[in-house]
Amino acid sequence: MQVIHTLHDLRHRLRAYNQPAVVPTMGNLHAGHLALVERARTMGDVTVATIFVNRLQFGPNEDFDTYPRTLDADCAKLRNVGCNIVFAPSERELYAQPQTFMVKPPSELGDILEGEFRPGFFTGVATVVMKLLSCTQARSAVFGKKDYQQLMVIRQMVQQFALPVDIVGVDTCRTESGLALSSRNGYLDPEQLEQAPQLSRTLRTLADGMRATPERRVELEHLAMETLRDAGWKPDYITARRRHDLQVPQASDRELVVLAAARLGNTRLIDNLEV
């Protein structure tokens, strides 16, 4: 496995390949990320993982400065699962000039749910993913479904710009208790780790309710919010939406997803389940 820090060296290394399969990450890798790499290995002639903590997707009061940078440990994990190339550029390398050209998703997708509570987040995500797909000459790229709205933004961006990239979503990896694996789980103390699976359990209850009585959506969402609040969480949202566009479902809609974001202590966790 080769670790590359410059775009020049990356392009030189990739000249020998026609079908790079890419896994974009911000590092601090866990088993969920490694599952994405293992999927990518089946899809191209070279597997590339990118590690870059992207300032553009962090709000002014979020954890950009304290987000864990664990490159050596990440590379060891990637080597063990057969990754071929790690592209780990510095901020100066990836943004050699101020990034004044940005990719802004449509408001009906980018300004709801996560976009409502993290203004500008999806513009930062779409911009860096567009750039990383270009840098790596990706022909396929693998993302986790835990970031459901992000995956939808990226798919629509690739489709609308007619990029020659196949975007693949991989199911969320979970602990035995149901907790979705996330780099931010590392912020939780032992007591909070015991409480954290409450988020997925509450989503499961909402999903079950939507299957049985979809006409009670508003009531079911309210009960889910109260369940989290009563357990000491500070929920931003827990809601049922249509899978294909994340809009509020009509009574006749059947392909749904339930999504949630909530703070446990100072740590904000997200999760979702398809219904």
VOTORLO-821669 format. One record per residue (C-alpha): x, y, z; residue in three letters. Coordinates in steps of 0.05 Angstrom, whole numbers. Example, Ala and Ser with C-alpha at 12.3 -4.5 7.8 and 13.67 -1.06 7.14 Angstrom:
2
<r px="246" py="-90" pz="156" aa="ala"/>
<r px="273" py="-21" pz="143" aa="ser"/>
END
This chain:
275
<r px="0" py="0" pz="0" aa="met"/>
<r px="25" py="69" pz="-18" aa="gln"/>
<r px="10" py="132" pz="21" aa="val"/>
<r px="8" py="193" pz="-25" aa="ile"/>
<r px="3" py="266" pz="-3" aa="his"/>
<r px="6" py="306" pz="-68" aa="thr"/>
<r px="-40" py="308" pz="-128" aa="leu"/>
<r px="20" py="304" pz="-175" aa="his"/>
<r px="43" py="238" pz="-145" aa="asp"/>
<r px="-28" py="211" pz="-143" aa="leu"/>
<r px="-40" py="223" pz="-217" aa="arg"/>
<r px="27" py="193" pz="-234" aa="his"/>
<r px="10" py="130" pz="-193" aa="arg"/>
<r px="-59" py="123" pz="-224" aa="leu"/>
<r px="-35" py="125" pz="-296" aa="arg"/>
<r px="-29" py="49" pz="-296" aa="ala"/>
<r px="-103" py="39" pz="-279" aa="tyr"/>
<r px="-169" py="48" pz="-314" aa="asn"/>
<r px="-222" py="35" pz="-261" aa="gln"/>
<r px="-204" py="66" pz="-193" aa="pro"/>
<r px="-253" py="49" pz="-138" aa="ala"/>
<r px="-252" py="103" pz="-85" aa="val"/>
<r px="-273" py="109" pz="-12" aa="val"/>
<r px="-273" py="182" pz="11" aa="pro"/>
<r px="-265" py="189" pz="87" aa="thr"/>
<r px="-244" py="239" pz="140" aa="met"/>
<r px="-201" py="188" pz="175" aa="gly"/>
<r px="-208" py="163" pz="246" aa="asn"/>
<r px="-229" py="98" pz="214" aa="leu"/>
<r px="-272" py="43" pz="244" aa="his"/>
<r px="-301" py="-23" pz="220" aa="ala"/>
<r px="-355" py="13" pz="180" aa="gly"/>
<r px="-303" py="49" pz="138" aa="his"/>
<r px="-265" py="-16" pz="127" aa="leu"/>
<r px="-328" py="-50" pz="102" aa="ala"/>
<r px="-332" py="5" pz="49" aa="leu"/>
<r px="-260" py="-9" pz="28" aa="val"/>
<r px="-274" py="-84" pz="24" aa="glu"/>
<r px="-334" py="-69" pz="-21" aa="arg"/>
<r px="-291" py="-22" pz="-64" aa="ala"/>
<r px="-240" py="-77" pz="-75" aa="arg"/>
<r px="-292" py="-116" pz="-114" aa="thr"/>
<r px="-307" py="-58" pz="-161" aa="met"/>
<r px="-244" py="-33" pz="-195" aa="gly"/>
<r px="-173" py="-47" pz="-214" aa="asp"/>
<r px="-144" py="-6" pz="-157" aa="val"/>
<r px="-173" py="13" pz="-90" aa="thr"/>
<r px="-162" py="84" pz="-64" aa="val"/>
<r px="-181" py="111" pz="4" aa="ala"/>
<r px="-178" py="186" pz="14" aa="thr"/>
<r px="-166" py="216" pz="83" aa="ile"/>
<r px="-181" py="290" pz="89" aa="phe"/>
<r px="-215" py="329" pz="145" aa="val"/>
<r px="-255" py="379" pz="103" aa="asn"/>
<r px="-261" py="447" pz="134" aa="arg"/>
<r px="-316" py="467" pz="85" aa="leu"/>
<r px="-367" py="421" pz="116" aa="gln"/>
<r px="-357" py="443" pz="188" aa="phe"/>
<r px="-398" py="500" pz="218" aa="gly"/>
<r px="-365" py="556" pz="259" aa="pro"/>
<r px="-381" py="522" pz="326" aa="asn"/>
<r px="-368" py="450" pz="305" aa="glu"/>
<r px="-309" py="404" pz="318" aa="asp"/>
<r px="-262" py="417" pz="259" aa="phe"/>
<r px="-202" py="433" pz="304" aa="asp"/>
<r px="-213" py="375" pz="351" aa="thr"/>
<r px="-235" py="323" pz="301" aa="tyr"/>
<r px="-187" py="264" pz="311" aa="pro"/>
<r px="-130" py="259" pz="261" aa="arg"/>
<r px="-104" py="188" pz="265" aa="thr"/>
<r px="-67" py="177" pz="199" aa="leu"/>
<r px="-17" py="125" pz="222" aa="asp"/>
<r px="-70" py="81" pz="254" aa="ala"/>
<r px="-116" py="91" pz="195" aa="asp"/>
<r px="-63" py="69" pz="146" aa="cys"/>
<r px="-49" py="6" pz="186" aa="ala"/>
<r px="-123" py="-12" pz="184" aa="lys"/>
<r px="-127" py="2" pz="110" aa="leu"/>
<r px="-66" py="-40" pz="95" aa="arg"/>
<r px="-97" py="-98" pz="132" aa="asn"/>
<r px="-159" py="-98" pz="87" aa="val"/>
<r px="-121" py="-94" pz="22" aa="gly"/>
<r px="-126" py="-20" pz="4" aa="cys"/>
<r px="-76" py="-2" pz="-51" aa="asn"/>
<r px="-69" py="73" pz="-45" aa="ile"/>
<r px="-84" py="124" pz="10" aa="val"/>
<r px="-90" py="195" pz="-14" aa="phe"/>
<r px="-80" py="240" pz="47" aa="ala"/>
<r px="-70" py="311" pz="22" aa="pro"/>
<r px="-58" py="371" pz="66" aa="ser"/>
<r px="-108" py="428" pz="65" aa="glu"/>
<r px="-58" py="470" pz="26" aa="arg"/>
<r px="-51" py="414" pz="-25" aa="glu"/>
<r px="-125" py="402" pz="-37" aa="leu"/>
<r px="-144" py="475" pz="-33" aa="tyr"/>
<r px="-83" py="506" pz="-65" aa="ala"/>
<r px="-126" py="567" pz="-80" aa="gln"/>
<r px="-186" py="591" pz="-40" aa="pro"/>
<r px="-244" py="546" pz="-59" aa="gln"/>
<r px="-289" py="600" pz="-89" aa="thr"/>
<r px="-324" py="552" pz="-137" aa="phe"/>
<r px="-373" py="512" pz="-96" aa="met"/>
<r px="-425" py="457" pz="-110" aa="val"/>
<r px="-490" py="477" pz="-77" aa="lys"/>
<r px="-545" py="424" pz="-75" aa="pro"/>
<r px="-617" py="446" pz="-89" aa="pro"/>
<r px="-651" py="474" pz="-27" aa="ser"/>
<r px="-706" py="421" pz="-27" aa="glu"/>
<r px="-652" py="369" pz="-14" aa="leu"/>
<r px="-594" py="407" pz="17" aa="gly"/>
<r px="-630" py="453" pz="65" aa="asp"/>
<r px="-674" py="402" pz="100" aa="ile"/>
<r px="-659" py="354" pz="158" aa="leu"/>
<r px="-583" py="357" pz="166" aa="glu"/>
<r px="-580" py="418" pz="122" aa="gly"/>
<r px="-629" py="456" pz="166" aa="glu"/>
<r px="-588" py="444" pz="229" aa="phe"/>
<r px="-520" py="449" pz="195" aa="arg"/>
<r px="-526" py="506" pz="145" aa="pro"/>
<r px="-477" py="499" pz="87" aa="gly"/>
<r px="-458" py="428" pz="106" aa="phe"/>
<r px="-479" py="395" pz="41" aa="phe"/>
<r px="-446" py="449" pz="0" aa="thr"/>
<r px="-381" py="432" pz="35" aa="gly"/>
<r px="-392" py="358" pz="25" aa="val"/>
<r px="-412" py="362" pz="-48" aa="ala"/>
<r px="-353" py="408" pz="-64" aa="thr"/>
<r px="-300" py="364" pz="-32" aa="val"/>
<r px="-330" py="300" pz="-61" aa="val"/>
<r px="-331" py="330" pz="-130" aa="met"/>
<r px="-258" py="349" pz="-122" aa="lys"/>
<r px="-237" py="282" pz="-94" aa="leu"/>
<r px="-273" py="244" pz="-150" aa="leu"/>
<r px="-234" py="287" pz="-199" aa="ser"/>
<r px="-167" py="279" pz="-164" aa="cys"/>
<r px="-174" py="203" pz="-160" aa="thr"/>
<r px="-204" py="194" pz="-229" aa="gln"/>
<r px="-256" py="151" pz="-195" aa="ala"/>
<r px="-300" py="104" pz="-236" aa="arg"/>
<r px="-336" py="80" pz="-174" aa="ser"/>
<r px="-342" py="109" pz="-104" aa="ala"/>
<r px="-369" py="76" pz="-41" aa="val"/>
<r px="-406" py="111" pz="16" aa="phe"/>
<r px="-442" py="87" pz="78" aa="gly"/>
<r px="-517" py="91" pz="84" aa="lys"/>
<r px="-511" py="118" pz="155" aa="lys"/>
<r px="-504" py="186" pz="122" aa="asp"/>
<r px="-567" py="175" pz="82" aa="tyr"/>
<r px="-580" py="246" pz="60" aa="gln"/>
<r px="-507" py="256" pz="42" aa="gln"/>
<r px="-509" py="194" pz="-2" aa="leu"/>
<r px="-571" py="222" pz="-37" aa="met"/>
<r px="-537" py="290" pz="-48" aa="val"/>
<r px="-476" py="256" pz="-79" aa="ile"/>
<r px="-517" py="210" pz="-123" aa="arg"/>
<r px="-557" py="269" pz="-151" aa="gln"/>
<r px="-494" py="311" pz="-160" aa="met"/>
<r px="-461" py="256" pz="-200" aa="val"/>
<r px="-523" py="245" pz="-242" aa="gln"/>
<r px="-535" py="319" pz="-258" aa="gln"/>
<r px="-462" py="332" pz="-276" aa="phe"/>
<r px="-460" py="268" pz="-318" aa="ala"/>
<r px="-398" py="244" pz="-281" aa="leu"/>
<r px="-373" py="175" pz="-303" aa="pro"/>
<r px="-376" py="149" pz="-232" aa="val"/>
<r px="-418" py="93" pz="-202" aa="asp"/>
<r px="-440" py="113" pz="-132" aa="ile"/>
<r px="-451" py="53" pz="-86" aa="val"/>
<r px="-484" py="55" pz="-18" aa="gly"/>
<r px="-466" py="3" pz="36" aa="val"/>
<r px="-511" py="-14" pz="95" aa="asp"/>
<r px="-495" py="16" pz="162" aa="thr"/>
<r px="-449" py="-25" pz="207" aa="cys"/>
<r px="-474" py="-32" pz="278" aa="arg"/>
<r px="-453" py="-59" pz="345" aa="thr"/>
<r px="-491" py="-118" pz="375" aa="glu"/>
<r px="-533" py="-67" pz="413" aa="ser"/>
<r px="-554" py="-33" pz="349" aa="gly"/>
<r px="-511" py="29" pz="355" aa="leu"/>
<r px="-489" py="55" pz="286" aa="ala"/>
<r px="-414" py="57" pz="281" aa="leu"/>
<r px="-389" py="129" pz="277" aa="ser"/>
<r px="-323" py="165" pz="288" aa="ser"/>
<r px="-360" py="211" pz="336" aa="arg"/>
<r px="-378" py="152" pz="381" aa="asn"/>
<r px="-307" py="162" pz="407" aa="gly"/>
<r px="-331" py="226" pz="441" aa="tyr"/>
<r px="-379" py="187" pz="486" aa="leu"/>
<r px="-361" py="168" pz="557" aa="asp"/>
<r px="-376" py="97" pz="581" aa="pro"/>
<r px="-444" py="116" pz="610" aa="glu"/>
<r px="-464" py="150" pz="545" aa="gln"/>
<r px="-441" py="90" pz="505" aa="leu"/>
<r px="-491" py="49" pz="545" aa="glu"/>
<r px="-546" py="100" pz="529" aa="gln"/>
<r px="-528" py="110" pz="455" aa="ala"/>
<r px="-567" py="50" pz="426" aa="pro"/>
<r px="-631" py="85" pz="449" aa="gln"/>
<r px="-627" py="124" pz="384" aa="leu"/>
<r px="-632" py="63" pz="339" aa="ser"/>
<r px="-685" py="31" pz="384" aa="arg"/>
<r px="-728" py="93" pz="379" aa="thr"/>
<r px="-720" py="94" pz="303" aa="leu"/>
<r px="-740" py="20" pz="302" aa="arg"/>
<r px="-804" py="36" pz="341" aa="thr"/>
<r px="-820" py="93" pz="293" aa="leu"/>
<r px="-807" py="48" pz="233" aa="ala"/>
<r px="-853" py="-6" pz="261" aa="asp"/>
<r px="-907" py="45" pz="274" aa="gly"/>
<r px="-902" py="73" pz="203" aa="met"/>
<r px="-910" py="3" pz="174" aa="arg"/>
<r px="-971" py="-11" pz="217" aa="ala"/>
<r px="-1006" py="57" pz="217" aa="thr"/>
<r px="-974" py="106" pz="168" aa="pro"/>
<r px="-1033" py="153" pz="176" aa="glu"/>
<r px="-1009" py="167" pz="248" aa="arg"/>
<r px="-941" py="195" pz="223" aa="arg"/>
<r px="-944" py="261" pz="260" aa="val"/>
<r px="-965" py="229" pz="325" aa="glu"/>
<r px="-912" py="175" pz="319" aa="leu"/>
<r px="-857" py="226" pz="304" aa="glu"/>
<r px="-879" py="267" pz="365" aa="his"/>
<r px="-877" py="205" pz="410" aa="leu"/>
<r px="-807" py="188" pz="384" aa="ala"/>
<r px="-782" py="258" pz="400" aa="met"/>
<r px="-812" py="254" pz="470" aa="glu"/>
<r px="-781" py="186" pz="481" aa="thr"/>
<r px="-711" py="213" pz="466" aa="leu"/>
<r px="-722" py="276" pz="509" aa="arg"/>
<r px="-747" py="234" pz="567" aa="asp"/>
<r px="-683" py="192" pz="561" aa="ala"/>
<r px="-639" py="254" pz="567" aa="gly"/>
<r px="-626" py="267" pz="493" aa="trp"/>
<r px="-633" py="333" pz="456" aa="lys"/>
<r px="-663" py="313" pz="389" aa="pro"/>
<r px="-658" py="358" pz="328" aa="asp"/>
<r px="-706" py="315" pz="289" aa="tyr"/>
<r px="-734" py="244" pz="284" aa="ile"/>
<r px="-779" py="237" pz="224" aa="thr"/>
<r px="-806" py="192" pz="169" aa="ala"/>
<r px="-792" py="213" pz="97" aa="arg"/>
<r px="-798" py="185" pz="27" aa="arg"/>
<r px="-735" py="148" pz="7" aa="arg"/>
<r px="-729" py="177" pz="-63" aa="his"/>
<r px="-729" py="251" pz="-46" aa="asp"/>
<r px="-733" py="257" pz="31" aa="leu"/>
<r px="-797" py="296" pz="27" aa="gln"/>
<r px="-855" py="287" pz="76" aa="val"/>
<r px="-893" py="224" pz="55" aa="pro"/>
<r px="-964" py="220" pz="32" aa="gln"/>
<r px="-1010" py="166" pz="59" aa="ala"/>
<r px="-1000" py="124" pz="-5" aa="ser"/>
<r px="-924" py="125" pz="-1" aa="asp"/>
<r px="-893" py="59" pz="19" aa="arg"/>
<r px="-818" py="64" pz="8" aa="glu"/>
<r px="-798" py="105" pz="68" aa="leu"/>
<r px="-738" py="119" pz="112" aa="val"/>
<r px="-738" py="143" pz="184" aa="val"/>
<r px="-681" py="190" pz="203" aa="leu"/>
<r px="-657" py="221" pz="267" aa="ala"/>
<r px="-605" py="268" pz="295" aa="ala"/>
<r px="-597" py="280" pz="369" aa="ala"/>
<r px="-546" py="302" pz="420" aa="arg"/>
<r px="-525" py="257" pz="478" aa="leu"/>
<r px="-486" py="303" pz="523" aa="gly"/>
<r px="-443" py="344" pz="475" aa="asn"/>
<r px="-441" py="291" pz="421" aa="thr"/>
<r px="-488" py="295" pz="361" aa="arg"/>
<r px="-506" py="228" pz="331" aa="leu"/>
<r px="-546" py="211" pz="268" aa="ile"/>
<r px="-578" py="147" pz="246" aa="asp"/>
<r px="-632" py="121" pz="199" aa="asn"/>
<r px="-671" py="58" pz="180" aa="leu"/>
<r px="-706" py="43" pz="116" aa="glu"/>
<r px="-779" py="23" pz="126" aa="val"/>
END
